[in-house]
Amino acid sequence: MTKNKVTKAVFPVAGLGTRFLPATKSIPKEIMTLVDRPLIQYAIDEARAAGIGEFIFVTSRGKGALEDYFDHAPELENALRRSGKHQLLEVLERTNMESGAIAYVRQHRALGLGHAVWCARHLIGDEPFAVMLPDDVIAAEKPCLQQMAEAFAETGGNMVAAMEVPPEKTSSYGVLDIGDDRGALVTVKGMVEKPKQQDAPSNLAVIGRYILSPDVLGNLNRRKTGAGGEIQLTDAIAEEITAGRKVYGYRFRGQRYDCGSKAGFLQATVAFGLARTDLHDEFLEYLCQIMAQQKAAL
Ligand code: UTP
């Protein structure tokens, strides 16, 4: 069991975030908030639930706000304590990270997700590690990475989170060529990054959660460019299959929101807003009102 334990997670956050320009000119995408918590906080909470204790951020220029977010805020905490705002203090304290638990490395040029993960190689070392893309936010009873870590404890190898997408959407994802389909777990025979609908081996797509063996870093050492001229993580994982090592797809239980896209971000805002007991009634009433107005205008 302990052999397949994962304690480190890499958060590649060095992308340009062009779909959210002009906001991302000065705000890292990962700091944008769903209700009142930045995207990155959802990812950190999910990682913690899976037993992750070391958090490696691959950042780039202009991501200072992200590093500040993880600093303790003693003045603010004292002010809240003095004014008796204990609930808010608790909210704030829950975001505190243990000193030394976070490390930052820079990706000097946005050469692709595979390259971003490769930039963290010295901090990862020779052990399995998780990769989490914070713009994929997953609402789930048991957090997605925890589901995967439990499955990985049994299987080892490499594991990617997978979900069925409409066939016409495969060109936006890494897509799995499925071997043995065991329900939640599938063995993977091949992986293709962003295939056209007619070339896609299935409609089971990879989303932003991975548990990988350090061999993948060896594959990334070759720094081969793939789809879109970028160094693709999918290609480095697919090389594991060619080398005769195991890659599994894991159909997680939960609802994934693509917060890297505007429509996905808005959907997540509605879902997370409605899920909040302090906002639910007022927000639902408002949504019903505007729905009625929209219908009447049709
Ligand atoms: P995206 O494909 O969403 O790219 O990257 P992006 O730059 O963040 O956003 P758009 O498409 O321009 O709007 C997926 C994840 O990979 C990271 C991103 O930060 C994001 O978490 N990434 C991507 C890197 O860290 N480095 C890269 O070179 C590319």
Residues whose N, C-alpha, C, O or C-beta is under 5 A from the ligand:
A	BS01	UTP	P12 V13 A14 G15 L16 G17 T18 R19 F20 V58 R109 A110 L111 G112 L113 A116 L133 P134 G260
